[in-house]
């Protein structure tokens, strides 16, 4: 008979690393996905997940059950990642244009993208996946605390109370971080996204679709996305909610296009490093 979660936790608290591994594995994929969205770097997300496991196990004696074990572990992971993110530049709203110029100027980088697309089993280009990647990029314009709050609440469905425990903030402060972070995200999307706004300057989704899927009719693909079909009847906040629902449904590390999206994020990172 499999031990209950309660018994497994007791075993873990007694020093059984296998028991802790069993509990950790129940949310490990979600944790790694969260860290990937924060860092935009697969290797860093994997390293931080590993470091989180080690630190959480070492500190397990301090876990007193004031929150779920998952929330407690996410708090440790967030603190580790906070230190990482403090050393990085926050991205700018026009990062996709900067990355595009970089790719056009760099033949080796352009060929690397083409090679991944042509040879990888996980290089399907799908506009929905790219909207997910775009959400990650836009969130990196926020302050670290805003980014963490938005990701935990809007993508991973943590409660305001649990986010407060993770960030060591009051619920009132968390609500402000969410309100402020969402407003910034909505403003950037409204100014830039050409999918839902005629004044939007970013055409990357449709441009990349034309590059990677030249035989596929772009408008037909766009019309399959609800927020594009109904963009004229939805307000900005509703369009934001539609984006988050789309993002929730995608695991950025395991999707059919994850390796292609990963190299596109790499281009953004390289573009930001050149500033």
Secondary structure, DSSP 8 states (H G I E B T S, - for coil): ----HHHHHHHHHTT-HHHHHHHHHTTHHHHHHHHHHHHS-HHHHHHHHHHHHHHHHHTGGG--SSS-HHHHHHHHHHHHHHHHHHTS----TTHHHHHHHHHHH-HHHHHHHHHHHHH-TT----HHHHHHHHHHHHHTTS-HHHHHHHIIIIIT---HHHHHHHHT--HHHHHHHHHHHHHHHHHHHHHHBTTT-TT--B-HHHHHHHHH-TTS-HHHHHHTSHHHHTTTTS-HHHHHHHHHHHHHT--TTTSTTHHHHHHHHHHHHHHHHT-
